[in-house]
Amino acid sequence: MKLSIVVFFFNEESNLPVLKRRLEGVLKDLTTESEIVLVNDGSTDSSAMVVGDWLSESRNIVSLRFSRNFGSHAAVAAGLQNCTGDCAVLMAADLQDPPELIPDLVAKYCEGNDIVWACRTERLGESWFTKIAASTYYQLMRWLGLPNMPPKGADFLLVSRKVIDAVNASPEKHTSILAMILWMGFRQTFIQYVKQARHSGRSKWTFSRKIKLLIDSVVSFSYVPIRAASVVGLFMAAAGFSYSVWIALLWALGRITSGTGYAAIMCVLLIGQGSILFTLGILGEYIWRTFDESRGRPRFIIDQLIRSPASQSGSVSAGPSSPEVEGV
């Protein structure tokens, strides 16, 4: 069995050396063959230099560098496309997910599971707003179409080769790869852990990125927004018809008083037009993603791909090597 570890990062120059030391400490105790796939998501700091040192000092390393920042989900997709293991661990480089849990993930995989989630029981070092927003997102996804979504989320996991191949065969750009893996329905299990605070630096997961992930996830895995828009439209039409009947009845009975028509008309116009624009916005999100997929543009562009030589034993170890550049 060969294990791939896909590490994705953006501007993590201070965390990468620590991650390297801890990963090598974990992998030297594993008897399985292994490789590390480092995906540089267009970093603008010295992360590339750190990766260069890593390549020169270790074996069984694959380094990918994007031409610009394409996002963490694109980085995961690139790592899965370029890993060669029978299974792969997906993890960020910020050390919030302890590398020391990798043997536990592998043990669960050896029991016959295709997906092993590391589910968070607690999130250290994060604000109350971040925790509430994350909890809301996961609960919403569970309600909209992914009932097996872990209540507190999971973005540290192991997937088998059949899952890797299934993800590689699904070239969607505007989606959550982790939600897609959950949706695929292969045999899966989980372990629990406490998500640590960042070792250093600040999170690059901005509020706008979180909003985009929410919209992408909802649009990709649920028709509820469109169905809700239809229900709202039906309700508005029924309300308008009922109001018209009520006005006609009052007029017939001679009970209509002057001075109330303007306010009623403005309420109807504002509510009705607001509902129409909101519905058009929902349709636009679906249509734009359909249009973007139809153009066939890639999810990411690899500026450089480098593979260090494999060791005789197949495990990651320190030692001199001459990295080979496969494509620039």
Secondary structure, 3 states (H helix, E strand, C coil): CEEEEEEEECCCCCCHHHHHHHHHHHHCCCCCEEEEEEEECCCCCCHHHHHHHHHHHECCEEEEEECCCCCHHHHHHHHHHHCCCCEEEEEECCCCCCHHHHHHHHHHHHCCCCEEEEEEEEECCCCHHHHHHHHHHHHHHHHHCCCCCCCCCCCCEEEEHHHHHHHHCCCCCCCCHHHHHHHHCCCEEEEEEEECCCCCCCCCCCHHHHHHHHHHHHHHHCCHHHHHHHHHHHHHHHHHHHHHHHHHHHHHHCCCCCCCHHHHHHHHHHHHHHHHHHHHHHHHHHHHHHHHHHHCCCCCCEEEEEECCCCCCCCCCECCCCCEEEEC
